Amino acid sequence: AMSKSAVKISSDLLSNPLCEQEPGFLEMVTAFDTAMKRMDSFNQEKVNMDKGDQAVLGCSWFSSVFPSLNMAVKRREQTLQDYKRLQSKVEKYEEKERTGPVLAKLHQ
């Protein structure tokens, strides 16, 4: 849907009267329109692939374009687990009586 919208936007820009007046603008919009149509056809090819091929292609393509993404997701998951663990400790110390050692651990 997003690539279809981009193609619609580029087509609307091409029909803008400013394209007739400014050759530079027409050239830029034409290049944009071509790029959006290519992107849309690529997306349509991916949608038309059967699910098994699409999953394999999608994973390998995504990993090759964004190699650090997988590591970032793993770091985020680890940080989230650490946060939850520490949050439960804080809640445990907040429930206890407010003594010196408990306050020190809570502050820590």
Order of alpha helices (4+ residues) and beta strands (2+ residues): alpha-alpha-alpha-alpha-alpha-alpha
